[in-house]
Amino acid sequence: MWFYIGLGIVVILSLYCWFGIKKAYEKGETLPLRVSIAIWVSDTVHFLLVLFASLDNTWLLPLNKIIALVSGTLMGVIGLIIMLAGMLEFRSLRKMSGLETSKLITTGIYRYSRNPQYTGWFLALLGISIMGRSGLALLLTIALIVGIHLYNVKLEEPYLERIFGEEYRRYKSSTPRYIGMPKKK
C-alpha cells in the first residue's frame, strides 16, 4: 500500500513540476518556490521508493549477492561524488534549485558534464538498485532517467539557450550532456 501512495505522490508532483517548469521557462523566468519545493519532495519520495524496494529485494534480480553489493556500492559512491561535485560548483542552494539564474556554470565538473548532478544521482540510484538486486528499484530508476532526460531536452536546454544565448550554445557544443571528455574548441 505504501508503494502505491508514494508512487501516486511522485506522479502527481512530477506532472505539477513539469507544467510549472514549462510555464516559468517559457516566460524566461526562474522557478517559483512552490515548484522547486515540489521537485525536492518528489525526488525525496522517489528516492525512498527506490531505497525501500532495494531493501525489500522487490522483484529480485538474478544477480550474485557479493558482486551486486560491491558493484552497486562502487557505482553509488561514484555517483554521490559526481553529484556533490556538481552541487558544490553551484555554491548556492537557490541556484541549484532553479530559483536563481545569474550565470552559466562551466567550471569544475561542469567541464565534463552539463548535468553532473543528474548523472551522479542516476548512478547513485542505479547503485542502490543493484545492491538490493531489485527489479522494481531498477524500473523506478530507469523511469526517472527517462523523465529527467526528456526534461533536459524539452525544457531545460531550450530555456538555457534563451537565457544565455551563444555562450550556452558554445558550451553545449563542447561539453557532453551527461559525462565525457570535453570536445576541442
LINRAQUI-V718422 format. One record per backbone hydrogen bond with DSSP energy under -0.5 kcal/mol. CO is the residue of the C=O (numbers start at 1). NH is the residue of the N-H. Records with the same first field share a line. If there is no record, write none. Layout:
BEGIN
CO->NH, NH
END
This chain:
BEGIN
1->5
2->6
3->7
4->8
5->9
6->10
7->11
8->12
9->13
10->14
11->15
12->16
13->17
14->18
15->19
16->20
17->21
18->22
19->23
20->24
21->25
22->26
23->27
24->29
25->28
32->35, 36
33->37
34->38
35->39
36->40
37->41
38->42
39->43
40->44
41->45
42->46
43->47
44->48
45->49
46->50
47->51
48->52
49->53
50->54
51->55
52->56
53->58
54->57
57->60
58->135, 136
59->135
61->63
64->68
65->69
66->70
67->71
68->72
69->73
70->74
71->75
72->76
73->77
74->78
75->79
76->80
77->81
78->82
79->83
80->84
81->85
82->86
83->87
84->88
85->89
86->90
87->90, 91
92->96
93->97
94->99, 100
95->98
98->31
104->106
107->110
108->111
109->112, 113
112->180
113->116
115->119
116->120
117->121
118->122
119->123
120->124
121->125
122->126
123->127
124->128
125->129
126->130
127->131
128->132
129->134
130->133
133->61
134->138
135->139
136->140
137->141
138->142
139->143
140->144
141->145
142->146
143->147
144->148
145->149
146->150
147->151
148->152
149->153
150->154
151->155, 156
152->157
155->159
156->160
157->161
158->162
159->163
160->164
161->165
164->167
165->168, 169
166->170
167->171
168->172
169->173
170->174
171->174, 175
174->183
176->114
177->115
END
